[in-house]
Amino acid sequence: MNKKTLISNYYSSHRSELLAYASARLGDSDEAEDIVQNTYLRILTTNKMLTEQTLPALVFTVCRNLVNDHYRRLAFRREYEHYIMSCGIKKTSMESALFAADIIERMEQGLARIPEDCRSLYKMHILGGMRVSEISATTGVQYKTVENRLGLARREMRQYLRAAV
């Protein structure tokens, strides 16, 4: 019996069993359907030698691994969403969260290019929300010097962000 016929026969007789297995672990029938479908697609594309004895174990192993991968991705997504929320960014959708994370990453890369004396003042102004007079009073740096360094930092950030886009 050839590989495709073996898999086809197994699929038609055991699909519901595998679907019940995946649904019990996921709770979401749509996601379980996808995982069952992906299980058989992976088995169809595998180069492993398949027999009637090895196929059931392989099917359930592949399905279990896909369920585990699903939970790993879910955990990573939750961790990432938690990170975004801890940065003070309001999450309205996953796309906006990823967009915000991309902006934060680019800003950090741009900040690394700014000289240290300008960078600290720029962070106080942008991230801390401090006005020039407050920064001057806090750091003991003259008002005009703070303005000048903020201008240099802004210019450098604009150049970097234009080049990054």
CNS distance restraints for C-alpha pairs under 8 A (distance, minus, plus):
assign (resid   1 and name CA) (resid   5 and name CA) 6.63 0.50 0.50
assign (resid   1 and name CA) (resid   6 and name CA) 6.47 0.50 0.50
assign (resid   2 and name CA) (resid   6 and name CA) 6.25 0.50 0.50
assign (resid   3 and name CA) (resid   7 and name CA) 6.23 0.50 0.50
assign (resid   3 and name CA) (resid  44 and name CA) 7.91 0.50 0.50
assign (resid   3 and name CA) (resid  50 and name CA) 6.80 0.50 0.50
assign (resid   4 and name CA) (resid   8 and name CA) 5.94 0.50 0.50
assign (resid   4 and name CA) (resid  44 and name CA) 6.99 0.50 0.50
assign (resid   5 and name CA) (resid   9 and name CA) 6.03 0.50 0.50
assign (resid   6 and name CA) (resid  10 and name CA) 6.18 0.50 0.50
assign (resid   6 and name CA) (resid  51 and name CA) 7.75 0.50 0.50
assign (resid   6 and name CA) (resid  52 and name CA) 7.25 0.50 0.50
assign (resid   7 and name CA) (resid  11 and name CA) 5.93 0.50 0.50
assign (resid   7 and name CA) (resid  40 and name CA) 7.78 0.50 0.50
assign (resid   7 and name CA) (resid  43 and name CA) 7.89 0.50 0.50
assign (resid   7 and name CA) (resid  44 and name CA) 7.29 0.50 0.50
assign (resid   7 and name CA) (resid  55 and name CA) 7.83 0.50 0.50
assign (resid   8 and name CA) (resid  12 and name CA) 6.21 0.50 0.50
assign (resid   9 and name CA) (resid  13 and name CA) 6.31 0.50 0.50
assign (resid  10 and name CA) (resid  14 and name CA) 5.75 0.50 0.50
assign (resid  10 and name CA) (resid  15 and name CA) 7.63 0.50 0.50
assign (resid  11 and name CA) (resid  15 and name CA) 5.07 0.50 0.50
assign (resid  11 and name CA) (resid  40 and name CA) 7.61 0.50 0.50
assign (resid  14 and name CA) (resid  18 and name CA) 6.39 0.50 0.50
assign (resid  15 and name CA) (resid  19 and name CA) 6.08 0.50 0.50
assign (resid  15 and name CA) (resid  36 and name CA) 7.67 0.50 0.50
assign (resid  16 and name CA) (resid  20 and name CA) 6.12 0.50 0.50
assign (resid  17 and name CA) (resid  21 and name CA) 6.32 0.50 0.50
assign (resid  18 and name CA) (resid  22 and name CA) 6.23 0.50 0.50
assign (resid  18 and name CA) (resid  36 and name CA) 6.72 0.50 0.50
assign (resid  18 and name CA) (resid  60 and name CA) 7.32 0.50 0.50
assign (resid  18 and name CA) (resid  63 and name CA) 7.93 0.50 0.50
assign (resid  19 and name CA) (resid  23 and name CA) 5.93 0.50 0.50
assign (resid  19 and name CA) (resid  32 and name CA) 6.30 0.50 0.50
assign (resid  19 and name CA) (resid  33 and name CA) 6.58 0.50 0.50
assign (resid  19 and name CA) (resid  36 and name CA) 6.15 0.50 0.50
assign (resid  20 and name CA) (resid  24 and name CA) 6.00 0.50 0.50
assign (resid  21 and name CA) (resid  25 and name CA) 6.66 0.50 0.50
assign (resid  22 and name CA) (resid  26 and name CA) 6.12 0.50 0.50
assign (resid  22 and name CA) (resid  32 and name CA) 5.18 0.50 0.50
assign (resid  22 and name CA) (resid  35 and name CA) 7.28 0.50 0.50
assign (resid  22 and name CA) (resid  36 and name CA) 7.23 0.50 0.50
assign (resid  22 and name CA) (resid  63 and name CA) 7.22 0.50 0.50
assign (resid  22 and name CA) (resid  64 and name CA) 7.77 0.50 0.50
assign (resid  22 and name CA) (resid  67 and name CA) 7.18 0.50 0.50
assign (resid  23 and name CA) (resid  27 and name CA) 5.12 0.50 0.50
assign (resid  23 and name CA) (resid  28 and name CA) 6.15 0.50 0.50
assign (resid  23 and name CA) (resid  29 and name CA) 5.70 0.50 0.50
assign (resid  23 and name CA) (resid  31 and name CA) 8.00 0.50 0.50
assign (resid  23 and name CA) (resid  32 and name CA) 5.19 0.50 0.50
assign (resid  25 and name CA) (resid  67 and name CA) 7.45 0.50 0.50
assign (resid  26 and name CA) (resid  31 and name CA) 7.32 0.50 0.50
assign (resid  26 and name CA) (resid  32 and name CA) 6.57 0.50 0.50
assign (resid  26 and name CA) (resid  67 and name CA) 7.40 0.50 0.50
assign (resid  27 and name CA) (resid  32 and name CA) 7.82 0.50 0.50
assign (resid  28 and name CA) (resid  32 and name CA) 6.12 0.50 0.50
assign (resid  29 and name CA) (resid  33 and name CA) 6.08 0.50 0.50
assign (resid  30 and name CA) (resid  34 and name CA) 6.41 0.50 0.50
assign (resid  31 and name CA) (resid  35 and name CA) 6.25 0.50 0.50
assign (resid  32 and name CA) (resid  36 and name CA) 6.15 0.50 0.50
assign (resid  33 and name CA) (resid  37 and name CA) 6.16 0.50 0.50
assign (resid  34 and name CA) (resid  38 and name CA) 6.07 0.50 0.50
assign (resid  35 and name CA) (resid  39 and name CA) 5.97 0.50 0.50
assign (resid  35 and name CA) (resid  63 and name CA) 6.71 0.50 0.50
assign (resid  35 and name CA) (resid  66 and name CA) 6.46 0.50 0.50
assign (resid  35 and name CA) (resid  67 and name CA) 7.15 0.50 0.50
assign (resid  36 and name CA) (resid  40 and name CA) 6.52 0.50 0.50
assign (resid  36 and name CA) (resid  63 and name CA) 6.70 0.50 0.50
assign (resid  37 and name CA) (resid  41 and name CA) 6.29 0.50 0.50
assign (resid  38 and name CA) (resid  42 and name CA) 6.04 0.50 0.50
assign (resid  39 and name CA) (resid  43 and name CA) 6.30 0.50 0.50
assign (resid  39 and name CA) (resid  59 and name CA) 6.70 0.50 0.50
assign (resid  39 and name CA) (resid  62 and name CA) 5.90 0.50 0.50
assign (resid  39 and name CA) (resid  63 and name CA) 5.50 0.50 0.50
assign (resid  39 and name CA) (resid  66 and name CA) 7.47 0.50 0.50
assign (resid  40 and name CA) (resid  44 and name CA) 6.07 0.50 0.50
assign (resid  40 and name CA) (resid  59 and name CA) 7.38 0.50 0.50
assign (resid  41 and name CA) (resid  45 and name CA) 6.37 0.50 0.50
assign (resid  42 and name CA) (resid  46 and name CA) 6.11 0.50 0.50
assign (resid  42 and name CA) (resid  62 and name CA) 7.85 0.50 0.50
assign (resid  43 and name CA) (resid  58 and name CA) 7.95 0.50 0.50
assign (resid  43 and name CA) (resid  59 and name CA) 7.25 0.50 0.50
assign (resid  43 and name CA) (resid  62 and name CA) 7.95 0.50 0.50
assign (resid  50 and name CA) (resid  54 and name CA) 6.01 0.50 0.50
assign (resid  50 and name CA) (resid  55 and name CA) 5.89 0.50 0.50
assign (resid  51 and name CA) (resid  55 and name CA) 5.89 0.50 0.50
assign (resid  52 and name CA) (resid  56 and name CA) 7.49 0.50 0.50
assign (resid  53 and name CA) (resid  57 and name CA) 7.93 0.50 0.50
assign (resid  54 and name CA) (resid  58 and name CA) 6.26 0.50 0.50
assign (resid  55 and name CA) (resid  59 and name CA) 6.01 0.50 0.50
assign (resid  56 and name CA) (resid  60 and name CA) 6.33 0.50 0.50
assign (resid  57 and name CA) (resid  61 and name CA) 6.02 0.50 0.50
assign (resid  58 and name CA) (resid  62 and name CA) 6.02 0.50 0.50
assign (resid  59 and name CA) (resid  63 and name CA) 6.14 0.50 0.50
assign (resid  60 and name CA) (resid  64 and name CA) 5.94 0.50 0.50
assign (resid  61 and name CA) (resid  65 and name CA) 6.14 0.50 0.50
assign (resid  62 and name CA) (resid  66 and name CA) 6.20 0.50 0.50
assign (resid  63 and name CA) (resid  67 and name CA) 6.23 0.50 0.50
assign (resid  64 and name CA) (resid  68 and name CA) 6.21 0.50 0.50
assign (resid  65 and name CA) (resid  69 and name CA) 6.08 0.50 0.50
assign (resid  66 and name CA) (resid  70 and name CA) 6.12 0.50 0.50
assign (resid  67 and name CA) (resid  71 and name CA) 6.44 0.50 0.50
assign (resid  68 and name CA) (resid  72 and name CA) 6.20 0.50 0.50
assign (resid  69 and name CA) (resid  73 and name CA) 6.18 0.50 0.50
assign (resid  70 and name CA) (resid  74 and name CA) 6.17 0.50 0.50
assign (resid  71 and name CA) (resid  75 and name CA) 6.03 0.50 0.50
assign (resid  72 and name CA) (resid  76 and name CA) 6.14 0.50 0.50
assign (resid  73 and name CA) (resid  77 and name CA) 6.06 0.50 0.50
assign (resid  74 and name CA) (resid  78 and name CA) 6.18 0.50 0.50
assign (resid  75 and name CA) (resid  79 and name CA) 6.09 0.50 0.50
assign (resid  76 and name CA) (resid  80 and name CA) 6.08 0.50 0.50
assign (resid  77 and name CA) (resid  81 and name CA) 6.08 0.50 0.50
assign (resid  78 and name CA) (resid  82 and name CA) 6.06 0.50 0.50
assign (resid  79 and name CA) (resid  83 and name CA) 6.24 0.50 0.50
assign (resid  80 and name CA) (resid  84 and name CA) 6.24 0.50 0.50
assign (resid  81 and name CA) (resid  85 and name CA) 6.12 0.50 0.50
assign (resid  81 and name CA) (resid  91 and name CA) 7.88 0.50 0.50
assign (resid  81 and name CA) (resid  94 and name CA) 7.93 0.50 0.50
assign (resid  81 and name CA) (resid  97 and name CA) 7.06 0.50 0.50
assign (resid  82 and name CA) (resid  86 and name CA) 6.07 0.50 0.50
assign (resid  83 and name CA) (resid  87 and name CA) 6.36 0.50 0.50
assign (resid  84 and name CA) (resid  88 and name CA) 6.95 0.50 0.50
assign (resid  84 and name CA) (resid  89 and name CA) 5.96 0.50 0.50
assign (resid  84 and name CA) (resid  90 and name CA) 7.95 0.50 0.50
assign (resid  84 and name CA) (resid  91 and name CA) 7.59 0.50 0.50
assign (resid  84 and name CA) (resid  97 and name CA) 6.54 0.50 0.50
assign (resid  84 and name CA) (resid 100 and name CA) 7.77 0.50 0.50
assign (resid  84 and name CA) (resid 101 and name CA) 6.86 0.50 0.50
assign (resid  85 and name CA) (resid  89 and name CA) 5.41 0.50 0.50
assign (resid  85 and name CA) (resid  90 and name CA) 6.39 0.50 0.50
assign (resid  85 and name CA) (resid  91 and name CA) 6.91 0.50 0.50
assign (resid  89 and name CA) (resid  97 and name CA) 7.85 0.50 0.50
assign (resid  89 and name CA) (resid 100 and name CA) 7.47 0.50 0.50
assign (resid  91 and name CA) (resid  96 and name CA) 6.65 0.50 0.50
assign (resid  91 and name CA) (resid  97 and name CA) 5.70 0.50 0.50
assign (resid  92 and name CA) (resid  96 and name CA) 6.49 0.50 0.50
assign (resid  92 and name CA) (resid  97 and name CA) 7.45 0.50 0.50
assign (resid  93 and name CA) (resid  97 and name CA) 6.31 0.50 0.50
assign (resid  94 and name CA) (resid  98 and name CA) 6.18 0.50 0.50
assign (resid  95 and name CA) (resid  99 and name CA) 6.07 0.50 0.50
assign (resid  96 and name CA) (resid 100 and name CA) 6.00 0.50 0.50
assign (resid  97 and name CA) (resid 101 and name CA) 6.16 0.50 0.50
assign (resid  98 and name CA) (resid 102 and name CA) 6.14 0.50 0.50
assign (resid  99 and name CA) (resid 103 and name CA) 6.33 0.50 0.50
assign (resid 100 and name CA) (resid 104 and name CA) 6.19 0.50 0.50
assign (resid 101 and name CA) (resid 105 and name CA) 6.12 0.50 0.50
assign (resid 102 and name CA) (resid 106 and name CA) 6.21 0.50 0.50
assign (resid 103 and name CA) (resid 107 and name CA) 6.09 0.50 0.50
assign (resid 104 and name CA) (resid 108 and name CA) 6.19 0.50 0.50
assign (resid 105 and name CA) (resid 109 and name CA) 6.30 0.50 0.50
assign (resid 106 and name CA) (resid 110 and name CA) 6.09 0.50 0.50
assign (resid 106 and name CA) (resid 161 and name CA) 7.42 0.50 0.50
assign (resid 106 and name CA) (resid 164 and name CA) 7.86 0.50 0.50
assign (resid 107 and name CA) (resid 111 and name CA) 5.97 0.50 0.50
assign (resid 107 and name CA) (resid 157 and name CA) 7.71 0.50 0.50
assign (resid 107 and name CA) (resid 161 and name CA) 7.92 0.50 0.50
assign (resid 108 and name CA) (resid 112 and name CA) 6.28 0.50 0.50
assign (resid 109 and name CA) (resid 113 and name CA) 6.95 0.50 0.50
assign (resid 110 and name CA) (resid 114 and name CA) 6.98 0.50 0.50
assign (resid 110 and name CA) (resid 156 and name CA) 7.70 0.50 0.50
assign (resid 110 and name CA) (resid 157 and name CA) 5.69 0.50 0.50
assign (resid 110 and name CA) (resid 160 and name CA) 5.93 0.50 0.50
assign (resid 110 and name CA) (resid 161 and name CA) 7.28 0.50 0.50
assign (resid 111 and name CA) (resid 119 and name CA) 6.38 0.50 0.50
assign (resid 111 and name CA) (resid 157 and name CA) 7.11 0.50 0.50
assign (resid 112 and name CA) (resid 119 and name CA) 7.94 0.50 0.50
assign (resid 113 and name CA) (resid 156 and name CA) 7.70 0.50 0.50
assign (resid 114 and name CA) (resid 118 and name CA) 6.49 0.50 0.50
assign (resid 114 and name CA) (resid 119 and name CA) 5.61 0.50 0.50
assign (resid 114 and name CA) (resid 153 and name CA) 6.10 0.50 0.50
assign (resid 114 and name CA) (resid 156 and name CA) 6.65 0.50 0.50
assign (resid 114 and name CA) (resid 157 and name CA) 7.76 0.50 0.50
assign (resid 115 and name CA) (resid 119 and name CA) 5.93 0.50 0.50
assign (resid 116 and name CA) (resid 120 and name CA) 6.23 0.50 0.50
assign (resid 117 and name CA) (resid 121 and name CA) 6.84 0.50 0.50
assign (resid 117 and name CA) (resid 149 and name CA) 7.67 0.50 0.50
assign (resid 118 and name CA) (resid 122 and name CA) 6.04 0.50 0.50
assign (resid 118 and name CA) (resid 149 and name CA) 5.08 0.50 0.50
assign (resid 118 and name CA) (resid 150 and name CA) 6.30 0.50 0.50
assign (resid 118 and name CA) (resid 152 and name CA) 7.26 0.50 0.50
assign (resid 118 and name CA) (resid 153 and name CA) 5.84 0.50 0.50
assign (resid 119 and name CA) (resid 123 and name CA) 6.11 0.50 0.50
assign (resid 119 and name CA) (resid 153 and name CA) 6.73 0.50 0.50
assign (resid 120 and name CA) (resid 124 and name CA) 6.28 0.50 0.50
assign (resid 121 and name CA) (resid 125 and name CA) 6.21 0.50 0.50
assign (resid 121 and name CA) (resid 135 and name CA) 7.04 0.50 0.50
assign (resid 121 and name CA) (resid 146 and name CA) 7.11 0.50 0.50
assign (resid 121 and name CA) (resid 149 and name CA) 7.43 0.50 0.50
assign (resid 121 and name CA) (resid 150 and name CA) 6.65 0.50 0.50
assign (resid 122 and name CA) (resid 126 and name CA) 5.93 0.50 0.50
assign (resid 122 and name CA) (resid 127 and name CA) 7.89 0.50 0.50
assign (resid 122 and name CA) (resid 149 and name CA) 7.99 0.50 0.50
assign (resid 122 and name CA) (resid 150 and name CA) 5.74 0.50 0.50
assign (resid 122 and name CA) (resid 153 and name CA) 6.45 0.50 0.50
assign (resid 122 and name CA) (resid 154 and name CA) 7.84 0.50 0.50
assign (resid 123 and name CA) (resid 127 and name CA) 5.11 0.50 0.50
assign (resid 123 and name CA) (resid 128 and name CA) 6.47 0.50 0.50
assign (resid 124 and name CA) (resid 128 and name CA) 4.56 0.50 0.50
assign (resid 124 and name CA) (resid 129 and name CA) 6.51 0.50 0.50
assign (resid 124 and name CA) (resid 130 and name CA) 5.88 0.50 0.50
assign (resid 124 and name CA) (resid 135 and name CA) 7.00 0.50 0.50
assign (resid 125 and name CA) (resid 129 and name CA) 5.04 0.50 0.50
assign (resid 125 and name CA) (resid 130 and name CA) 4.72 0.50 0.50
assign (resid 125 and name CA) (resid 131 and name CA) 6.20 0.50 0.50
assign (resid 125 and name CA) (resid 132 and name CA) 7.24 0.50 0.50
assign (resid 125 and name CA) (resid 135 and name CA) 7.43 0.50 0.50
assign (resid 126 and name CA) (resid 130 and name CA) 7.37 0.50 0.50
assign (resid 130 and name CA) (resid 134 and name CA) 5.96 0.50 0.50
assign (resid 130 and name CA) (resid 135 and name CA) 6.30 0.50 0.50
assign (resid 131 and name CA) (resid 135 and name CA) 6.26 0.50 0.50
assign (resid 132 and name CA) (resid 136 and name CA) 6.09 0.50 0.50
assign (resid 132 and name CA) (resid 143 and name CA) 6.77 0.50 0.50
assign (resid 132 and name CA) (resid 146 and name CA) 6.57 0.50 0.50
assign (resid 132 and name CA) (resid 147 and name CA) 6.67 0.50 0.50
assign (resid 133 and name CA) (resid 137 and name CA) 6.18 0.50 0.50
assign (resid 133 and name CA) (resid 143 and name CA) 6.33 0.50 0.50
assign (resid 134 and name CA) (resid 138 and name CA) 6.01 0.50 0.50
assign (resid 135 and name CA) (resid 139 and name CA) 5.96 0.50 0.50
assign (resid 135 and name CA) (resid 140 and name CA) 7.97 0.50 0.50
assign (resid 135 and name CA) (resid 141 and name CA) 7.87 0.50 0.50
assign (resid 135 and name CA) (resid 146 and name CA) 7.39 0.50 0.50
assign (resid 136 and name CA) (resid 140 and name CA) 5.46 0.50 0.50
assign (resid 136 and name CA) (resid 141 and name CA) 5.07 0.50 0.50
assign (resid 136 and name CA) (resid 142 and name CA) 5.78 0.50 0.50
assign (resid 136 and name CA) (resid 143 and name CA) 5.35 0.50 0.50
assign (resid 136 and name CA) (resid 146 and name CA) 6.42 0.50 0.50
assign (resid 137 and name CA) (resid 141 and name CA) 7.27 0.50 0.50
assign (resid 141 and name CA) (resid 145 and name CA) 6.61 0.50 0.50
assign (resid 141 and name CA) (resid 146 and name CA) 6.52 0.50 0.50
assign (resid 142 and name CA) (resid 146 and name CA) 6.31 0.50 0.50
assign (resid 143 and name CA) (resid 147 and name CA) 6.32 0.50 0.50
assign (resid 144 and name CA) (resid 148 and name CA) 6.08 0.50 0.50
assign (resid 145 and name CA) (resid 149 and name CA) 6.10 0.50 0.50
assign (resid 146 and name CA) (resid 150 and name CA) 6.03 0.50 0.50
assign (resid 147 and name CA) (resid 151 and name CA) 6.14 0.50 0.50
assign (resid 148 and name CA) (resid 152 and name CA) 6.34 0.50 0.50
assign (resid 149 and name CA) (resid 153 and name CA) 6.14 0.50 0.50
assign (resid 150 and name CA) (resid 154 and name CA) 6.03 0.50 0.50
assign (resid 151 and name CA) (resid 155 and name CA) 6.11 0.50 0.50
assign (resid 152 and name CA) (resid 156 and name CA) 6.19 0.50 0.50
assign (resid 153 and name CA) (resid 157 and name CA) 6.14 0.50 0.50
assign (resid 154 and name CA) (resid 158 and name CA) 6.10 0.50 0.50
assign (resid 155 and name CA) (resid 159 and name CA) 6.26 0.50 0.50
assign (resid 156 and name CA) (resid 160 and name CA) 6.18 0.50 0.50
assign (resid 157 and name CA) (resid 161 and name CA) 6.02 0.50 0.50
assign (resid 158 and name CA) (resid 162 and name CA) 6.03 0.50 0.50
assign (resid 159 and name CA) (resid 163 and name CA) 6.21 0.50 0.50
assign (resid 160 and name CA) (resid 164 and name CA) 6.07 0.50 0.50
assign (resid 161 and name CA) (resid 165 and name CA) 6.19 0.50 0.50
